[in-house]
């Protein structure tokens, strides 16, 4: 091959990959993108707003399957409405932001002339192990394991070009919708009475759910392992959604969603109008449609709302003048220590609610739906203050420090051997 031919081939390959280093940098300069810290903090706080209803239920996380609330009483209607504020939306927002983070890492690798994905598989392995420990030791519905698996797919799609990424995005979204439709169809009652969700009246709770009210921490650990397939079904179900939303996040970064200027303003307005304009009314319908529509309410409509929130919050943050106030600084601190706060909030909720801790889930069951809101507010206040104080002395959160050290360990060991 002639040198000129080789140069042409290389240029064509680079053009097909469409590197993200070409667009202007997001608002925030060359360091951290501050608005992403704010968005990430809101997503973490909102995720607790979803999970707190599981922790504060006497059945614990098993209530996600066994006791989905219905608007058949005043208390039930209030709980449905409160859950609707967070259900699925902040999980979707957090998933999109993970995709944005991958896009930033890809952009940084290109700018520095480093191979991609380079050492990212090791980072994903550490994230998976962290998620596995979090699942076994703390919380049944961990999302970190799923994020690690999805990221290993998306990092390789990033270098295949826009065409491949678009095919995977559409394919993953369609597969996700088909999965949700199939499961929902099996739940919705038919004219002959078949189908329909299991209720507490027809399907008694298995004996092992009592472990959340009366069992020890070790008993709960054993329960998670014994029922790992059940509790990891959500992770399998949302893998296609994760691939689609990761790719959406990376594309939003490239499209300028976090940039100042006309291009970014126009995109953010479209996200806010379409995401909230279509998503909120649909969410109001699915939230009160009953438990048979739970999957649609949690995994289909929320990504629309999440995109609307992303556009609205980003536009507000970039237009706000002056320094951030205490609340915004606290939320951004949560975003900078997102991994630590995610694990901490679930651990704190476990201590408050489970039998091996303070046992408030059973003791205050009669105070639903109000006491879960108080528990959420207290936990959020604690980790907002804690994250703010921590970052006065450290650049990263505690778990982020541990994972960064583990990520850097092979490089340090190689450097020592090379001396």
N, C-alpha and C positions, 0 to 999 in steps of 0.2 A: 504494500500500500504506500502511495506517495505521502510525503509529509503534509501536503495540502489536503489530501483526502482524510488523513487522520485528524487534522484540525477541524475539518468540516463535520466529521462524525462526532467528535467530542462536543462541538458547539450544539449539534442537534440533540445530543443526549442531555446536555444541560438545559436546553430550551424545553425539552419534554418534561423534565423533572420540575420545571417552574419553581425554582428556589424561592423561599419566603424572604430571602435577604433583600429582595429588590424594593419592596414598599418602604415608605418612611417608617421610622420607629414609632411605636405607640407612645401616647402621652406619658411622660415620666422620664424621658431621656434614655440614657444608655444603661441605667441601673434598674432597680425594681420598678415595675409598672404599678403605681400606687392605686389606681382604680381597680386593678385586679386583686390587690390585697383586700380592698373594701368589698368587692363582689364575693371573694372567697370567704370572708368573714361572715357576710350575710348568709351565704349558702350553708356554712357550718351551723350557725345559730338556727336557721330554718330547718335543718336536718334534725336537730334536737326537738324542734317543734312537732315533727312527725313521730319521732321515736318515743317521746315522753309519754304518749298514750299507751304504749306497750309496757313500759317500765311501771307505770302507775296502776296497771290492771292487776288484780290478784292472780290471774292466769299467766302473767308475764308476757313474753313475746308470743307464746302460744295463742294469745287472744287475737292475733292477726288472722288466724284461721278459724277460731272457734267462737268469737264474739265480736263480729263487725257491727258497729252501732247502726240503728235505724231511727228515722225521725218519726217514731210512733208515740212519743211523749215529749213533754217540754224539755226535760233533761237530755233525752236522746237527740232532739232537734238541735239543741245548743251544741252538743258534742259533735254532731255531724258538721255543723257550720264551722266550729272552731278547727276541726281536723281539715276541713276543706281549704282553710287558709294556707296550709303548709303541705298537705299530702302530695308527695311526688314532685312538687315544683322545685324544691331546693335540692333534692337528689338530682334532678335533671340539670339544674343550674351548675351544681358541683361537677357533674359529668362533662358538661360543655367546657367548663373552666379547666378541667384536666386536659382536654384537647387543645385549648389555648396554650397551656403550659408546654405540651409537647411541641406545638408550633414554635414557641419561643426557643426551646432547646435546639430544634432543628435549625432555626435561623442563626442561633449563636454558633452552631457547629459549622455552618456554611461560611459565616463571616470569618471564622478563625482558620478555615481551611482544613477542618478535621473530617474524618470519615464519619458517615452516618449509616446505621445507628451507633457505631462505635461501641462504647461500653454500656450503652443503655440497657441491654438485656440483663446485665448484673444489677442495675438499679431496679428493674422490674422484678427480678428475683427477690431482692430485699423487700420490696413493697408487698409481694405475695406472702413472704414469710411473716412480715409484720401483720398482715391481714389474717393469716392463719392463727397466729398467737392471739390476736384480738378476738377472733371467733371462738376459739377454744376457751380462753380465760375470762372473757368479758361479755360479748354480745353476739347473739345468734344471727343477726342480719348485717354482718360486716359487709362493707362495699369495697374494701381495699383489695381483696383477692380478685374480684371481678375487674377492677380497674387495671390491675397488673396484667391480667390475661388480655384484656382489650388493647392495652398499650402495645403489647408485643405484636399484635396484628397491624395496628395503625402506623407504628414507626417504619415498617417496611413499605407500607402503601405510600408514604410521603415521598419516597424517592422514585416511585413508578410513574409519576406524572398525574396531571389533572384528570385525564380520561379514566385511569384505573380507580382513582379515589372517588370519582363521581359514580362509577358503576358500583363500587362497594357501598357507598353511602346509600344509594337508592335501593340496592339489593338488601342491605341490612335493615333499612326502614320497612321495606315491604315484608320481609320475613318476620320482623317484630310485630307488625300489624296482623299478619296471618296467625301467629302464635296466640296473641291476645284474643283475636276473634274466635279462634278454635276453642280456647278455654272458656271464654265468656258464653259461647253458644252451648257449651255443656252445662253451664250454671243456670242460664235463664230457663224458667219453666216453659214447657210446651203445652199445647192444648190437651194432650192426653195425660198431663200431670207428670210426665217424666222430666228429668233434668232438675234444675234448681239447686241452690246452695244448701249445704248442710247447716242446720241450726242447732243450737244447744238443746232444743226440745227433742230432736230426732237423733242427734248424735252426741252422746254424753262425752264429756272431756275425758281423755285418757288419764290414768292414775298418775303418770309421771309429771303432769302439770302442777301437781301440788308441791313440787320441789321449789317453786318460786316463792311460795308462801311459808313453807315450813322447813325446807331442806337447807343444808349447809352449802357453802361455796363449792366444796368438793363434789357434793351431790349434783349441783348444777353443771359442773364441768363434765361429769359422767353422762348427764342427760344430753348435753350438746353433742358429745361423741356418739351416743347411741342413736340420736336422731339427726345426725349430720346431713343425711340425704334430704330429709324434709326441710331443714333450715337452709340448705344451700340451693334449693329449687329456685328461689328468687334470683340468685346469681346467674344460674343457667338461663332463666327466662329473659333476663335483661341484657345478656351479652350482645345480641343484635342491636338493641337500642343503644348500648354503650358504644359500639363501633360507629353507628350513625352519628351520635352526638359528639364523640371525639372528633370525627371528621368535620362536623359542623363548626366546632370550636376552632379547629385549625384554619378552616376557610374564612371564618369571621375575622381572625387575626390578619390574614392576608388581604381581606377586603377592606381593611381599615376601620373596623368597628371601634377600636380603642385609640384612634388618631384624632387630633384636633383638626378642624377644617371642614370644608363643605362636603367632601366625600364621606367622612365619618359621621357628620351630622345627618346627612341624608339617609345613610344606612341605619343609624340608631333610631331615627323617627319611624322608618318603615318597620323595624323590629317591634317598637313599642306599640304602634297602631295595629299592626296585624296580630302580634302575639297576644296583647291584652284585649284588643277588640274582638278577636275570635275566641281566644282561649278562656277568658273569664266567663262569658255567657255559657259556653259549653261546659265549663267546670261546674257552674251552678246547677246545670241539669244533671250531670253524672253524679255529683255529690249526693243529691237527694233521690237518685234513681233506685237506691236499695243496694244491698250487699252483692247481688248478682252482677252488678256493673263495677265492682271494686277494681278490677284490673284496668278497665278503660279509664276510670277516674284517677288511677295512680300512674299508669304507664303510657297512656295515649295523649290525653289532654295536657297534662303538666308540662311537657317539653315546649308546647306553644306558649304557655304562660311564662315559662323560664326565659324564653327568648325575648318576650316582651319586657320582663323585669330587667334583663341584661341591658337592653336598649335604653330603658327609662333611667335606670340607676346610673349607667355610664354617662348618659347625656347630662344628668343633674350634677354628677361629680365633676365633670370637665367644665361645666359652666359656673360652678360655685367659685366665688372669689374669696380671698382671705384665707387664713390658716384654718385647718380643721378643728372643730370643737372636741370636747372630751369624748362624746359619744362616738363620733366618727373615728377618732384615734383609737378608741377601745375596740371598735369593730374591725378596723384595719389591723390592729395587733393580733386579733383572733385569726385573721386571714394570713398573717405572716407566720403564725404558729399553728396552722390549720390541722396538721396531723396530730399534734399533741392535744389540741383542744377537742378534736373529734373523739380520741380515745378517752380523754379525761371526762368529758361530759357523760359518756356511757358508763364509766366507772363510778362517777359521782351519783348518777341516777340509780345504779345498782345498789350502792350503799344506802341511799335513802329509802328505796322501795322494797328490796327483797328481804326475806325472812332472816338471812344471816347478817343483815345490816339493821337498820332501824325499823324495817317492816311496815312502812307507812302505806304501802299499796293495799294491804288488807285492812289496816287500822282505819284508814281514811277513805275506804271505798264508797261510803255513803256521801262523801263530799264531792264526788264527781258531778259535773264536769269541771268544777272550779279549781280544785286543788292541783290537778296537773298543770294548769296555767301558772299557778304560784310556784310550783316546783321548777318549771321551765325557767321562769324569771330569776329565781334564786341561783340556779346553776349557771345561767348565762352571765349574771352579774359577777359571780365568783371568777369564772374563767376569763372574762373581759378584764377585770382588774388584775388578775394573776398574769395574763399575757402581757399587759402593759408594763407591769413592774419587771417582769422577766426580761423584756427586750431593752430595758435600761442598762442591763449588764451584759447581755448576750445578743449575738446577731441572729441566732436561730432558736427555735423552740427546743425543749429537752429531747423529745424523740427525733426531731430533725437533726440534732447534733449527733445522736447515736447512729442514725442511718447514714449521715454524711461520713462519719468516721469509718463505718463498715464499707461504704462505697469506695472510699479512698484507700482502704487497707491494701488491696492488691497492688495498687500503684506504688504505695510507700514500700511494700515488701520488695517489689521489683527494683526500685531505686536503691534499696540497701544492698541487694545482691549485685547490682552493677558497680558498686564502689570498689 
